[in-house]
């Protein structure tokens, strides 16, 4: 059995516009606001994504909220989470925030995993069935949830490797529209006086404080805004799949940081392009390794080891990029605080 390189490339091309790629791009854009522009070391973006995912799913399944209300619940919960994280830490050194955020995100994941709240959270098995239904195929009577908002009739849409059903076509459009709107909002904010203060805090918060600015207040606003982006990303992330607590481990935040540094920490396009490159590269490498092992090219590796090899290869490639271009693809080295 040989290796079908064309099929591997086509599978990688699917990730160019997948909702998962959009979700990671949006989460990385939130981290760009935190780390790239404000200098906040948030290692708990997975926690914000989990809040968005569970807030949306629980609101839909347990309380039968409409989509707009479920989104508001998730966003509101993320604001509260940001306040809980920020109030005791943002007046202190940056490393305190990193410790608190990584611990808080893991605590959240364990709460969602515990059997105590199994009727609501689904425990380790997670939740499903919140995507909704189209209702009657003609009148759409009984339609509900996100699927009930879909204006496209049943069928296949797209071309080439990007052919999908009506649900995924609608989800892909909505996901990338949200990413574009979030990118435009961030671009406009960073060109405003608020954005200039934020970047000043990253460079020298004592100087900004000396100018009479409330540094703590601006940091809190940045933490909330980037967290809301992560929450919306968590909602997009679960719409093609079930909510499973194991998806929100610390490695999720590290993947998002990899995407951010790949594209450029203090940029708008960087998180988007970084997410596309990351997922396309990961898909191609994964497909090649799986088929190479099936063809007997890697007899010295077990199936488990072969699955982990993809992360090693991608990690080495990204490590080389960070070494030789630490500012990322679109970044400006002058704006990368940790290489100064």
NULOKOL-611640 format. One record per residue (C-alpha): residue in three letters; z, x, y. Coordinates in steps of 0.5 Angstrom, whole numbers, padded with zeros to 4 digits, always signed. Layout:
BEGIN
ALAZXY/...
% end
This chain:
BEGIN
UNK+0000+0000+0000/UNK-0002+0003+0007/UNK+0001+0002+0014/UNK-0003-0003+0018/UNK-0002+0000+0025/UNK-0006-0006+0028/UNK-0001-0011+0026/UNK+0004-0006+0028/UNK+0001-0006+0035/UNK+0000-0013+0036/UNK+0008-0015+0034/UNK+0010-0010+0039/UNK+0005-0013+0044/UNK+0009-0020+0043/UNK+0015-0017+0046/UNK+0011-0016+0053/UNK+0013-0023+0055/UNK+0018-0025+0050/UNK+0024-0029+0052/UNK+0028-0024+0049/UNK+0025-0019+0054/UNK+0026-0023+0060/UNK+0033-0024+0058/UNK+0035-0017+0058/UNK+0031-0016+0064/UNK+0035-0021+0068/UNK+0041-0018+0065/UNK+0039-0011+0067/UNK+0037-0013+0074/UNK+0045-0016+0075/UNK+0047-0009+0073/UNK+0042-0006+0078/UNK+0046-0010+0083/UNK+0053-0008+0080/UNK+0051+0000+0078/UNK+0045+0002+0082/UNK+0046-0001+0089/UNK+0054-0002+0089/UNK+0056+0003+0085/UNK+0061-0001+0080/UNK+0061+0001+0073/UNK+0061-0005+0069/UNK+0061-0004+0062/UNK+0062-0012+0060/UNK+0055-0015+0062/UNK+0055-0017+0055/UNK+0061-0021+0057/UNK+0058-0025+0062/UNK+0052-0026+0057/UNK+0057-0029+0052/UNK+0060-0034+0057/UNK+0053-0036+0059/UNK+0051-0037+0052/UNK+0057-0041+0050/UNK+0058-0045+0056/UNK+0051-0048+0056/UNK+0052-0049+0048/UNK+0059-0052+0048/UNK+0057-0056+0054/UNK+0051-0059+0051/UNK+0054-0060+0044/UNK+0061-0062+0045/UNK+0061-0065+0052/UNK+0053-0068+0051/UNK+0052-0065+0058/UNK+0045-0065+0061/UNK+0042-0058+0062/UNK+0043-0058+0069/UNK+0050-0059+0068/UNK+0051-0054+0062/UNK+0048-0049+0067/UNK+0053-0050+0072/UNK+0058-0050+0067/UNK+0056-0043+0065/UNK+0055-0040+0072/UNK+0062-0043+0074/UNK+0065-0040+0068/UNK+0062-0033+0070/UNK+0065-0034+0077/UNK+0072-0035+0075/UNK+0071-0029+0070/UNK+0068-0024+0075/UNK+0074-0026+0080/UNK+0079-0025+0074/UNK+0076-0018+0073/UNK+0075-0016+0080/UNK+0082-0018+0083/UNK+0086-0013+0080/UNK+0081-0007+0080/UNK+0076-0007+0085/UNK+0081-0004+0090/UNK+0082+0001+0085/UNK+0078+0007+0083/UNK+0071+0006+0079/UNK+0074+0008+0072/UNK+0079+0002+0072/UNK+0073-0003+0073/UNK+0070+0000+0067/UNK+0076+0000+0063/UNK+0077-0007+0064/UNK+0070-0010+0064/UNK+0069-0007+0057/UNK+0076-0009+0054/UNK+0075-0016+0057/UNK+0068-0017+0054/UNK+0071-0015+0047/UNK+0077-0020+0048/UNK+0072-0026+0050/UNK+0068-0024+0043/UNK+0074-0024+0039/UNK+0076-0031+0042/UNK+0069-0034+0040/UNK+0070-0031+0033/UNK+0077-0033+0032/UNK+0078-0039+0027/UNK+0083-0042+0032/UNK+0077-0045+0036/UNK+0072-0046+0030/UNK+0071-0054+0032/UNK+0068-0052+0039/UNK+0066-0045+0038/UNK+0063-0045+0031/UNK+0067-0038+0030/UNK+0063-0033+0026/UNK+0058-0037+0024/UNK+0056-0039+0032/UNK+0053-0045+0034/UNK+0046-0048+0034/UNK+0043-0055+0035/UNK+0044-0055+0043/UNK+0036-0054+0044/UNK+0035-0061+0044/UNK+0030-0066+0042/UNK+0023-0068+0044/UNK+0025-0075+0042/UNK+0019-0080+0041/UNK+0013-0076+0040/UNK+0009-0082+0045/UNK+0014-0085+0049/UNK+0019-0079+0049/UNK+0025-0084+0049/UNK+0031-0080+0046/UNK+0029-0074+0049/UNK+0035-0069+0051/UNK+0037-0062+0052/UNK+0032-0056+0054/UNK+0027-0059+0049/UNK+0027-0065+0052/UNK+0025-0062+0059/UNK+0018-0059+0056/UNK+0012-0062+0059/UNK+0007-0059+0054/UNK+0005-0064+0049/UNK+0006-0061+0042/UNK+0001-0056+0040/UNK-0001-0048+0040/UNK-0002-0045+0047/UNK-0004-0038+0049/UNK-0009-0033+0046/UNK-0009-0026+0042/UNK-0002-0024+0039/UNK+0001-0029+0044/UNK+0000-0035+0041/UNK+0006-0040+0041/UNK+0008-0047+0040/UNK+0010-0052+0045/UNK+0017-0050+0046/UNK+0017-0043+0046/UNK+0011-0043+0051/UNK+0015-0047+0056/UNK+0021-0043+0054/UNK+0017-0036+0056/UNK+0015-0039+0063/UNK+0022-0042+0065/UNK+0025-0035+0063/UNK+0020-0031+0067/UNK+0020-0035+0073/UNK+0027-0034+0073/UNK+0027-0027+0072/UNK+0021-0027+0078/UNK+0026-0031+0083/UNK+0032-0027+0081/UNK+0028-0020+0083/UNK+0025-0023+0089/UNK+0032-0026+0091/UNK+0035-0019+0090/UNK+0029-0015+0094/UNK+0031-0020+0100/UNK+0038-0019+0099/UNK+0037-0011+0099/UNK+0033-0011+0105/UNK+0038-0015+0109/UNK+0044-0013+0113/UNK+0049-0015+0107/UNK+0044-0010+0102/UNK+0045-0004+0107/UNK+0053-0005+0107/UNK+0052-0005+0099/UNK+0048+0001+0099/UNK+0053+0004+0104/UNK+0059+0003+0099/UNK+0055+0006+0094/UNK+0055+0012+0098/UNK+0061+0013+0101/UNK+0066+0007+0101/UNK+0071+0010+0106/UNK+0066+0011+0111/UNK+0064+0003+0111/UNK+0071+0001+0111/UNK+0072+0006+0117/UNK+0066+0001+0120/UNK+0071-0005+0120/UNK+0067-0008+0113/UNK+0071-0011+0108/UNK+0069-0007+0102/UNK+0073-0011+0097/UNK+0070-0017+0099/UNK+0063-0014+0099/UNK+0065-0011+0092/UNK+0067-0018+0089/UNK+0061-0021+0092/UNK+0056-0016+0088/UNK+0060-0017+0082/UNK+0060-0024+0082/UNK+0052-0024+0084/UNK+0050-0019+0078/UNK+0055-0023+0073/UNK+0051-0030+0075/UNK+0045-0026+0073/UNK+0048-0024+0066/UNK+0050-0031+0065/UNK+0043-0034+0066/UNK+0040-0028+0062/UNK+0045-0030+0056/UNK+0043-0038+0057/UNK+0035-0035+0056/UNK+0037-0031+0050/UNK+0040-0036+0046/UNK+0034-0041+0047/UNK+0030-0038+0042/UNK+0036-0037+0037/UNK+0043-0039+0035/UNK+0049-0037+0039/UNK+0053-0032+0034/UNK+0059-0028+0037/UNK+0056-0021+0034/UNK+0051-0021+0038/UNK+0055-0020+0044/UNK+0058-0013+0042/UNK+0059-0007+0046/UNK+0052-0004+0044/UNK+0049-0010+0048/UNK+0052-0007+0054/UNK+0049+0000+0052/UNK+0042-0003+0051/UNK+0042-0006+0058/UNK+0044+0000+0061/UNK+0039+0004+0057/UNK+0034-0001+0060/UNK+0037+0000+0067/UNK+0036+0008+0067/UNK+0030+0007+0064/UNK+0026+0003+0069/UNK+0031+0006+0075/UNK+0038+0004+0077/UNK+0037+0002+0084/UNK+0030-0001+0084/UNK+0028-0008+0083/UNK+0022-0007+0078/UNK+0026-0002+0074/UNK+0030-0007+0070/UNK+0024-0011+0068/UNK+0019-0006+0066/UNK+0025-0002+0063/UNK+0026-0008+0059/UNK+0019-0009+0057/UNK+0018-0002+0055/UNK+0025-0002+0051/UNK+0023-0008+0047/UNK+0016-0006+0046/UNK+0018+0001+0043/UNK+0023-0002+0039/UNK+0018-0007+0036/UNK+0013-0001+0034/UNK+0018+0004+0032/UNK+0021-0002+0027/UNK+0015-0004+0025/UNK+0012+0003+0023/UNK+0019+0005+0019/UNK+0019-0001+0015/UNK+0012-0001+0013/UNK+0012+0007+0012/UNK+0018+0006+0007/UNK+0014+0000+0004/UNK+0008+0005+0003/UNK+0013+0010+0000/UNK+0012+0015+0006/UNK+0020+0016+0007/UNK+0023+0016+0000/UNK+0029+0020+0002/UNK+0031+0014+0006/UNK+0035+0007+0004/UNK+0033+0001+0007/UNK+0039+0001+0011/UNK+0038+0008+0014/UNK+0031+0006+0015/UNK+0033+0001+0020/UNK+0038+0005+0024/UNK+0033+0011+0024/UNK+0029+0006+0029/UNK+0035+0007+0034/UNK+0035+0014+0033/UNK+0028+0015+0035/UNK+0028+0011+0041/UNK+0034+0014+0043/UNK+0031+0021+0043/UNK+0025+0019+0047/UNK+0030+0015+0052/UNK+0034+0021+0052/UNK+0028+0026+0054/UNK+0026+0021+0059/UNK+0033+0021+0062/UNK+0033+0029+0062/UNK+0027+0030+0065/UNK+0027+0024+0070/UNK+0034+0022+0071/UNK+0032+0017+0076/UNK+0028+0013+0071/UNK+0021+0011+0072/UNK+0021+0007+0079/UNK+0028+0010+0081/UNK+0029+0015+0087/UNK+0033+0021+0085/UNK+0036+0021+0092/UNK+0039+0014+0091/UNK+0042+0016+0084/UNK+0049+0017+0086/UNK+0051+0020+0079/UNK+0046+0026+0080/UNK+0048+0028+0087/
% end
